[in-house]
Amino acid sequence: MSNDTLVGCNLNNTYPTYQAMLRVYGNAPVIVGGLVANLVNMVIFRHSCMRTSMLNWFLLALAICDQMVLLCTFLMLSLPVITEQWGNLAWMELSAYVTRWTYPVGQVSQTCSVYLTIMVSLYRYLGVCHPFRAQRWFTSATVKTAIGGTVVFSLALNTSRWFELTMVDCYSELFNVTSVLMRPTFLLENHTYAKWYFVYGYTVSMFVVPFVILIVANTFISISVHKSRNLRRRMTQETLRLSAPRGSDTSTNRPTMTMGNNNNNNNNTQPNGRRKSEMGLVTNKELNTSIMLLAIVILFLVCNSLAFINNILFLQESDVTNHYAFTILVEIGNILVTFNSAANFFIYVLFSSKYRSLLRVYIAQASSMSNEEIQMLYLQSTMYTGRSMSLVSQKNSNYISRSIYRQQQKRASVVQFK
C-alpha cells in the first residue's frame, strides 16, 4: 500500500492545550497518589487479622479493582499526552497499542469497582437491618462467590469492548514514515450499537442502577444508624440513672445482711457493668463501620455525579457536546472518578482504628524504630484485634460472667446464713 492511499496519522497537536493540561497536571498526580494509597490498602486488608471480617474481603477486592482503574486511566488518558509531548514516534506507537488493549481492561475494572461498592452496601444493609439473615447467609464461601460473580458479570457486560477499537496503518507527515493509528471498528461505528449499548446501556448499568441501589440501601442504613444512636443514648442515660447512689437507711439496721448484700451487689454490678461496657464497644464499632461505608458511598455518588450528567447531555445529542466547555467537563469528570478510586484510603484511616493500628506497625517497620519497639507496637495492635474479635462473640463471655456471678452469689449466701 502506497503512502498516498494511507490515512494521515495526525500524531502532532492531537490534544488541545487545556485537555492536555488537565490530563497531565490534573489527573496524573491523583493517579500516582491513588496507586500508592491502594497498594497500602491491599497490604493492610491482606493481613491475617483483617481477613477475619467478611467485609474486609470486599474492601480488599475493591482496592484491587480501584488499582486497576487507576493504572488503566493513566495508560489511556495521561500516557498518550505525555508521549506526544516527548515527540518520540516509537513511544507514540507503543502508547497507541497499550491504549487499544488497556481500554477493555479499564472498562471491566471500572464496572467491577462500581458493583463491588454495591455489594459492600448490600452487605452492610443486611448486617444492620437483617442481622440474623446476614449471619446465616454471609459465610466465607458466600463472600467469595459474590466477589467472583461480580468479576464474571463485569467481564460479560464488557465483552464487546474488546472489539470496539483496532489498529490501522497510517502515514505520518511529521516523521515522514508509515506508522499506526488507533481507530474505532465497524462495531463502534454502527449507529444502533453506539446508541443502545455504548450510550444507553452504559448509562443505565454504570449510573442509573448503581445510583438507585446505593441511595435506597444507604437510606435504610442511615435510618438504622440514627435509631441505634438514639437507643444507645437512652441506654446510657438509663445506666447512669440506675447507677446513682441510693440511701443508706438499711445500713444501720442490719449490718450483717448489709455486708452480704453489698458483696452481692458489687459482684452483681461487676459482670453487668463489664457486659454493658463491652456491648457499648461493640455498638460503637458497628456504628463506626456503618458510617465508614456510608462515607465510601457518598464519595462514590459525589465523584460520579458529573460523569452521569455528562452522559445525560451526550444522550440528548445536542450541540453542547461539540463545545470545548463540554470537553472540560468530561476531563473534570474523569478526574473526579479517578479521585474516587484513590480516596478510600483516607476514609479507612479516619474511621477504622484497626486499620490505623496496622498502618502504624507497617510505618514503624519501614522507619528506624528498633525491633523491640516494633514488637511492642505490633503486640498492642494484635491485642486490640483480639479484643475486637472477642467482643463480637458475646455468648462465651456472657456465659463466663454468669458462671462467676453464680459462684459469688453462693459465697455471699453462705456468709449470710452463718
PAVOGU-34296 format. One record per residue (C-alpha): x, z, y; residue in three letters. Coordinates in steps of 0.1 Angstrom, whole numbers, plus 2048, in hexadecimal, padded with zeros to 3 digits. Layout:
BEGIN
+------+-----+-------+-----+
: east :  up : north :  aa :
+------+-----+-------+-----+
:    X :   Z :     Y : ALA :
...
+------+-----+-------+-----+
This chain:
BEGIN
+------+-----+-------+-----+
: east :  up : north :  aa :
+------+-----+-------+-----+
:  800 : 800 :   800 : MET :
:  80F : 7F5 :   822 : SER :
:  811 : 80C :   83F : ASN :
:  7F7 : 7F7 :   852 : ASP :
:  7DC : 800 :   839 : THR :
:  7E4 : 825 :   839 : LEU :
:  7D0 : 83D :   84E : VAL :
:  7E3 : 84F :   86A : GLY :
:  7EF : 872 :   861 : CYS :
:  7EB : 880 :   884 : ASN :
:  805 : 89B :   87D : LEU :
:  80A : 8A4 :   8A1 : ASN :
:  7F3 : 8B6 :   8B9 : ASN :
:  7D9 : 8BC :   89E : THR :
:  7CF : 8DE :   8AC : TYR :
:  7C5 : 8E5 :   8D0 : PRO :
:  7DA : 8FE :   8E2 : THR :
:  7BF : 919 :   8E3 : TYR :
:  7B8 : 915 :   8BE : GLN :
:  7DD : 916 :   8B5 : ALA :
:  7E2 : 936 :   8CA : MET :
:  7C5 : 948 :   8B9 : LEU :
:  7D0 : 93F :   896 : ARG :
:  7F5 : 948 :   89B : VAL :
:  7F4 : 965 :   8B4 : TYR :
:  7D1 : 972 :   8AD : GLY :
:  7CB : 96E :   888 : ASN :
:  7EE : 96F :   879 : ALA :
:  7F7 : 993 :   885 : PRO :
:  7D6 : 9A0 :   877 : VAL :
:  7DE : 98E :   856 : ILE :
:  801 : 99D :   854 : VAL :
:  7F4 : 9C0 :   85B : GLY :
:  7D8 : 9BC :   843 : GLY :
:  7EF : 9B1 :   827 : LEU :
:  803 : 9D1 :   82B : VAL :
:  7E3 : 9E6 :   82D : ALA :
:  7D3 : 9D7 :   80E : ASN :
:  7F4 : 9DB :   7FB : LEU :
:  7F3 : A00 :   803 : VAL :
:  7CE : A01 :   7F8 : ASN :
:  7D6 : 9F1 :   7D7 : MET :
:  7F3 : A09 :   7D0 : VAL :
:  7DE : A28 :   7D8 : ILE :
:  7BF : A1D :   7C6 : PHE :
:  7D4 : A15 :   7A7 : ARG :
:  7E0 : A39 :   7A5 : HIS :
:  7D4 : A4C :   787 : SER :
:  7C1 : A67 :   79B : CYS :
:  7AE : A4C :   7AE : MET :
:  7A3 : A3A :   78F : ARG :
:  78F : A57 :   784 : THR :
:  773 : A4C :   79D : SER :
:  760 : A2D :   794 : MET :
:  75B : A26 :   7B9 : LEU :
:  781 : A22 :   7BE : ASN :
:  781 : A06 :   7A4 : TRP :
:  76A : 9F2 :   7BA : PHE :
:  780 : 9FA :   7D8 : LEU :
:  79F : 9EF :   7C5 : LEU :
:  78F : 9CE :   7BC : ALA :
:  783 : 9CA :   7E1 : LEU :
:  7A7 : 9D0 :   7ED : ALA :
:  7B4 : 9B5 :   7D5 : ILE :
:  79A : 99C :   7E1 : CYS :
:  7A1 : 9A4 :   806 : ASP :
:  7C6 : 99F :   7FF : GLN :
:  7BE : 97C :   7F1 : MET :
:  7A8 : 975 :   80F : VAL :
:  7C3 : 97E :   828 : LEU :
:  7DE : 96A :   815 : LEU :
:  7C7 : 94B :   813 : CYS :
:  7BD : 94E :   837 : THR :
:  7E1 : 94D :   842 : PHE :
:  7E9 : 92F :   82C : LEU :
:  7CA : 91C :   837 : MET :
:  7C9 : 924 :   85D : LEU :
:  7EA : 932 :   86A : SER :
:  804 : 920 :   854 : LEU :
:  7F9 : 8FC :   85E : PRO :
:  7FC : 904 :   883 : VAL :
:  81E : 914 :   87E : ILE :
:  82B : 8F7 :   86A : THR :
:  81E : 8DE :   884 : GLU :
:  830 : 8F2 :   89F : GLN :
:  850 : 8F0 :   88B : TRP :
:  84E : 8CA :   889 : GLY :
:  85C : 8C8 :   866 : ASN :
:  84B : 8AD :   850 : LEU :
:  853 : 8BE :   82F : ALA :
:  843 : 8DE :   83A : TRP :
:  825 : 8CC :   847 : MET :
:  81F : 8BB :   826 : GLU :
:  824 : 8DB :   813 : LEU :
:  80B : 8EC :   82A : SER :
:  7F2 : 8D1 :   823 : ALA :
:  7F5 : 8D5 :   7FD : TYR :
:  7F4 : 8FA :   800 : VAL :
:  7D4 : 8F9 :   815 : THR :
:  7C3 : 8E1 :   7FD : ARG :
:  7C7 : 8F9 :   7E0 : TRP :
:  7C4 : 919 :   7F4 : THR :
:  7A2 : 90F :   802 : TYR :
:  78E : 915 :   7E2 : PRO :
:  7A1 : 934 :   7D9 : VAL :
:  79A : 942 :   7FB : GLY :
:  775 : 93A :   7F8 : GLN :
:  773 : 94C :   7D6 : VAL :
:  786 : 96A :   7E4 : SER :
:  76F : 96D :   802 : GLN :
:  750 : 96B :   7EC : THR :
:  75E : 985 :   7D5 : CYS :
:  766 : 99C :   7F2 : SER :
:  743 : 999 :   800 : VAL :
:  732 : 9A0 :   7E0 : TYR :
:  749 : 9BC :   7D7 : LEU :
:  73F : 9CC :   7F8 : THR :
:  71B : 9C8 :   7EC : ILE :
:  724 : 9D8 :   7CA : MET :
:  733 : 9F6 :   7DC : VAL :
:  714 : 9FB :   7F1 : SER :
:  6FD : 9F8 :   7D3 : LEU :
:  713 : A10 :   7C0 : TYR :
:  711 : A29 :   7DC : ARG :
:  6EB : A23 :   7E0 : TYR :
:  6E5 : A2C :   7BC : LEU :
:  6FD : A4A :   7BD : GLY :
:  6EC : A58 :   7DC : VAL :
:  6C7 : A4F :   7D6 : CYS :
:  6C6 : A4E :   7B0 : HIS :
:  6E3 : A64 :   7A4 : PRO :
:  6D7 : A69 :   780 : PHE :
:  6D3 : A44 :   77B : ARG :
:  6F5 : A3D :   78A : ALA :
:  704 : A57 :   772 : GLN :
:  6F5 : A45 :   754 : ARG :
:  6FC : A21 :   760 : TRP :
:  71E : A22 :   770 : PHE :
:  737 : A27 :   755 : THR :
:  75A : A17 :   754 : SER :
:  74D : 9FA :   73F : ALA :
:  730 : 9F4 :   757 : THR :
:  747 : 9F4 :   776 : VAL :
:  760 : 9DC :   765 : LYS :
:  743 : 9C5 :   75C : THR :
:  735 : 9C6 :   780 : ALA :
:  758 : 9BE :   78E : ILE :
:  75D : 9A2 :   775 : GLY :
:  73A : 994 :   77B : GLY :
:  741 : 993 :   7A0 : THR :
:  761 : 97F :   79A : VAL :
:  74F : 967 :   782 : VAL :
:  732 : 963 :   79B : PHE :
:  74A : 95B :   7B7 : SER :
:  75C : 941 :   7A2 : LEU :
:  73B : 931 :   798 : ALA :
:  72D : 931 :   7BB : LEU :
:  74C : 91F :   7C9 : ASN :
:  752 : 906 :   7AC : THR :
:  74D : 8E8 :   7C2 : SER :
:  766 : 8F4 :   7DC : ARG :
:  782 : 8E7 :   7C5 : TRP :
:  775 : 8C4 :   7CA : PHE :
:  76E : 8C4 :   7F0 : GLU :
:  792 : 8BB :   7FB : LEU :
:  7AC : 8A1 :   7F0 : THR :
:  7CE : 894 :   7FA : MET :
:  7D2 : 870 :   805 : VAL :
:  7F1 : 85C :   811 : ASP :
:  7F4 : 856 :   836 : CYS :
:  80D : 847 :   84E : TYR :
:  81D : 85E :   868 : SER :
:  826 : 84C :   888 : GLU :
:  838 : 86C :   894 : LEU :
:  851 : 86B :   877 : PHE :
:  84D : 846 :   86E : ASN :
:  849 : 84E :   849 : VAL :
:  82D : 850 :   82F : THR :
:  81F : 873 :   82C : SER :
:  800 : 884 :   81E : VAL :
:  7E0 : 88F :   82F : LEU :
:  7C4 : 8A7 :   823 : MET :
:  7A2 : 898 :   826 : ARG :
:  77E : 8A0 :   81A : PRO :
:  773 : 890 :   7F9 : THR :
:  754 : 87B :   7F4 : PHE :
:  742 : 89C :   7EA : LEU :
:  748 : 8AD :   80B : LEU :
:  740 : 88D :   81E : GLU :
:  71E : 88B :   80C : ASN :
:  704 : 895 :   826 : HIS :
:  6ED : 8A6 :   80C : THR :
:  709 : 8BB :   7FD : TYR :
:  717 : 8C4 :   81F : ALA :
:  6F5 : 8CF :   82C : LYS :
:  6E6 : 8E2 :   80F : TRP :
:  704 : 8F1 :   7FE : TYR :
:  720 : 8F2 :   818 : PHE :
:  70A : 8FE :   834 : VAL :
:  6E9 : 90C :   828 : TYR :
:  6F6 : 91A :   806 : GLY :
:  714 : 929 :   816 : TYR :
:  700 : 93A :   832 : THR :
:  6E6 : 948 :   81A : VAL :
:  6FF : 954 :   7FF : SER :
:  71A : 962 :   816 : MET :
:  705 : 96F :   834 : PHE :
:  6E0 : 972 :   82F : VAL :
:  6DF : 981 :   80C : VAL :
:  6FC : 999 :   812 : PRO :
:  6F0 : 9A4 :   834 : PHE :
:  6CD : 9AC :   826 : VAL :
:  6D9 : 9BF :   808 : ILE :
:  6F3 : 9D3 :   81C : LEU :
:  6DB : 9DC :   838 : ILE :
:  6BF : 9E7 :   820 : VAL :
:  6D6 : 9FA :   808 : ALA :
:  6E9 : A0C :   824 : ASN :
:  6C9 : A14 :   836 : THR :
:  6BE : A29 :   818 : PHE :
:  6E1 : A38 :   816 : ILE :
:  6E1 : A42 :   83A : SER :
:  6BF : A52 :   836 : ILE :
:  6CB : A65 :   818 : SER :
:  6EB : A70 :   82A : VAL :
:  6D6 : A7C :   847 : HIS :
:  6BF : A90 :   830 : LYS :
:  6DD : A9F :   81E : SER :
:  6EC : AAA :   83E : ARG :
:  6CC : ABB :   849 : ASN :
:  6C8 : ACC :   827 : LEU :
:  6EC : AD8 :   828 : ARG :
:  6E7 : AE6 :   84B : ARG :
:  6C8 : AF9 :   840 : ARG :
:  6D9 : B06 :   821 : MET :
:  6F6 : B12 :   836 : THR :
:  6DF : B24 :   84D : GLN :
:  6CC : B34 :   830 : GLU :
:  6ED : B3F :   820 : THR :
:  6F8 : B4F :   841 : LEU :
:  6D6 : B61 :   844 : ARG :
:  6D7 : B6E :   820 : LEU :
:  6FB : B7A :   823 : SER :
:  6F4 : B8E :   842 : ALA :
:  6FC : BB4 :   83E : PRO :
:  6DE : BC9 :   834 : ARG :
:  6D5 : BEE :   83C : GLY :
:  6E7 : C0A :   82A : SER :
:  6C9 : C21 :   823 : ASP :
:  6CD : C21 :   7FE : THR :
:  6F2 : C2B :   801 : SER :
:  6EA : C4F :   809 : THR :
:  6D0 : C55 :   7EF : ASN :
:  6DF : C47 :   7CE : ARG :
:  704 : C45 :   7D0 : PRO :
:  709 : C3E :   7AB : THR :
:  6F0 : C22 :   7AA : MET :
:  6FD : C15 :   7CB : THR :
:  720 : C13 :   7BC : MET :
:  713 : C00 :   79F : GLY :
:  6FD : BEA :   7B4 : ASN :
:  719 : BE3 :   7CC : ASN :
:  72F : BD8 :   7B0 : ASN :
:  713 : BC3 :   7A2 : ASN :
:  70C : BB3 :   7C4 : ASN :
:  731 : BAC :   7C9 : ASN :
:  734 : B9D :   7A7 : ASN :
:  714 : B89 :   7AC : ASN :
:  71E : B7D :   7CE : THR :
:  741 : B71 :   7C4 : GLN :
:  736 : B56 :   7AA : PRO :
:  719 : B4C :   7C0 : ASN :
:  72E : B49 :   7DF : GLY :
:  748 : B36 :   7CD : ARG :
:  72E : B1F :   7BE : ARG :
:  71F : B19 :   7E0 : LYS :
:  741 : B12 :   7EF : SER :
:  748 : AF9 :   7D3 : GLU :
:  727 : AE8 :   7D7 : MET :
:  72E : AE6 :   7FD : GLY :
:  74F : AD5 :   7F6 : LEU :
:  73D : ABC :   7DE : VAL :
:  722 : AB5 :   7F8 : THR :
:  73C : AB0 :   813 : ASN :
:  750 : A99 :   7FD : LYS :
:  731 : A85 :   7F4 : GLU :
:  727 : A82 :   818 : LEU :
:  749 : A76 :   823 : ASN :
:  749 : A5C :   807 : THR :
:  727 : A4F :   812 : SER :
:  732 : A4E :   837 : ILE :
:  752 : A3C :   82D : MET :
:  73F : A21 :   81A : LEU :
:  727 : A1E :   837 : LEU :
:  744 : A18 :   84E : ALA :
:  751 : 9FC :   837 : ILE :
:  72F : 9EB :   837 : VAL :
:  72B : 9EF :   85D : ILE :
:  74E : 9E0 :   861 : LEU :
:  744 : 9C3 :   84B : PHE :
:  723 : 9BC :   85D : LEU :
:  734 : 9BD :   880 : VAL :
:  751 : 9A7 :   876 : CYS :
:  73C : 98D :   865 : ASN :
:  720 : 98B :   87F : SER :
:  732 : 972 :   895 : LEU :
:  73A : 95B :   877 : ALA :
:  715 : 95E :   86D : PHE :
:  70A : 954 :   891 : ILE :
:  723 : 936 :   890 : ASN :
:  713 : 92A :   86F : ASN :
:  6F0 : 92D :   87E : ILE :
:  6FC : 918 :   89C : LEU :
:  70B : 8FF :   884 : PHE :
:  6EB : 8FC :   871 : LEU :
:  6D8 : 8F1 :   890 : GLN :
:  6EF : 8D2 :   893 : GLU :
:  6EF : 8D5 :   8B9 : SER :
:  709 : 8C8 :   8D1 : ASP :
:  715 : 8EC :   8D6 : VAL :
:  72B : 8E9 :   8B7 : THR :
:  73F : 8CD :   8C7 : ASN :
:  749 : 8E2 :   8E5 : HIS :
:  76B : 8F3 :   8E6 : TYR :
:  75A : 914 :   8EC : ALA :
:  74A : 912 :   8C9 : PHE :
:  76D : 90C :   8BA : THR :
:  779 : 92C :   8CC : ILE :
:  75B : 93F :   8BD : LEU :
:  764 : 933 :   89B : VAL :
:  788 : 93E :   89E : GLU :
:  77E : 960 :   8AB : ILE :
:  765 : 963 :   88E : GLY :
:  782 : 95B :   876 : ASN :
:  797 : 976 :   887 : ILE :
:  77B : 98F :   882 : LEU :
:  776 : 986 :   85E : VAL :
:  79C : 98B :   859 : THR :
:  79A : 9AC :   86A : PHE :
:  77E : 9B7 :   853 : ASN :
:  795 : 9B0 :   835 : SER :
:  7B1 : 9C3 :   845 : ALA :
:  7A1 : 9E2 :   854 : ALA :
:  793 : 9F5 :   836 : ASN :
:  7B4 : A08 :   835 : PHE :
:  7AC : A1A :   855 : PHE :
:  78A : A24 :   847 : ILE :
:  799 : A33 :   828 : TYR :
:  7B3 : A46 :   83C : VAL :
:  798 : A54 :   853 : LEU :
:  77E : A5F :   839 : PHE :
:  791 : A65 :   817 : SER :
:  7A6 : A84 :   815 : SER :
:  7B2 : A7A :   7F2 : LYS :
:  7BE : A58 :   800 : TYR :
:  7D1 : A6A :   81C : ARG :
:  7E1 : A82 :   803 : SER :
:  7EE : A65 :   7EE : LEU :
:  7F9 : A52 :   80C : LEU :
:  80E : A6F :   818 : ARG :
:  81E : A71 :   7F5 : VAL :
:  828 : A4C :   7F6 : TYR :
:  835 : A4F :   81A : ILE :
:  849 : A6D :   810 : ALA :
:  858 : A5A :   7F2 : GLN :
:  862 : A3E :   80A : ALA :
:  871 : A56 :   823 : SER :
:  88F : A6C :   822 : SER :
:  87D : A8B :   814 : MET :
:  88D : A9E :   7F8 : SER :
:  880 : A9C :   7D4 : ASN :
:  874 : AC0 :   7D6 : GLU :
:  860 : AB9 :   7F6 : GLU :
:  851 : A9A :   7E6 : ILE :
:  848 : AAD :   7C6 : GLN :
:  837 : AC9 :   7DB : MET :
:  823 : AAF :   7EE : LEU :
:  819 : A9D :   7CE : TYR :
:  80F : ABF :   7BF : LEU :
:  7F9 : AC6 :   7DC : GLN :
:  7E9 : AA4 :   7D9 : SER :
:  7E2 : AA8 :   7B4 : THR :
:  7D5 : ACB :   7B9 : MET :
:  7BC : ABD :   7D2 : TYR :
:  7B3 : AA1 :   7BA : THR :
:  7AE : ABA :   79D : GLY :
:  799 : ACF :   7B4 : ARG :
:  783 : AB2 :   7BD : SER :
:  780 : AA7 :   799 : MET :
:  776 : ACB :   78E : SER :
:  75C : ACD :   7A9 : LEU :
:  74B : AAD :   79D : VAL :
:  743 : ABD :   77B : SER :
:  731 : ADD :   785 : GLN :
:  724 : AE4 :   762 : LYS :
:  744 : AF4 :   754 : ASN :
:  74B : B08 :   774 : SER :
:  727 : B15 :   776 : ASN :
:  728 : B1F :   751 : TYR :
:  749 : B32 :   757 : ILE :
:  73B : B43 :   776 : SER :
:  71B : B4E :   764 : ARG :
:  730 : B5C :   747 : SER :
:  746 : B70 :   75E : ILE :
:  727 : B7D :   771 : TYR :
:  716 : B88 :   751 : ARG :
:  735 : B9B :   745 : GLN :
:  737 : BAC :   767 : GLN :
:  712 : BB6 :   765 : GLN :
:  718 : BC6 :   744 : LYS :
:  735 : BDB :   751 : ARG :
:  720 : BE6 :   76F : ALA :
:  703 : BF0 :   759 : SER :
:  71A : C05 :   743 : VAL :
:  727 : C17 :   762 : VAL :
:  703 : C1F :   76E : GLN :
:  6F7 : C2D :   74D : PHE :
:  715 : C43 :   74A : LYS :
+------+-----+-------+-----+
